[in-house]
Amino acid sequence: MSLRLGDIAPNFKAQTTQGEIDFYEYLGDSWGILFSHPADYTPVCTTELGRTAHLSEEFRRRNTKVIAISVDPLDKHLG
């Protein structure tokens, strides 16, 4: 299965750095941006996540929640 821009992502539950989430419950009535990144602590990952964090107020103003999906296991994000 693949997703394209504008597709409705299927619901899922996941263990995250913020605890367990149900994707649809997490979004509520917000828009959502779901993106992946290559691996922890790589230049691309650091740039993507840093820029997204920098824009967090703008996303909030637009009623949009962002979540990053990683290829790395959860315990690797705690560093």
Order of alpha helices (4+ residues) and beta strands (2+ residues): beta-beta-alpha-beta-alpha-alpha-beta
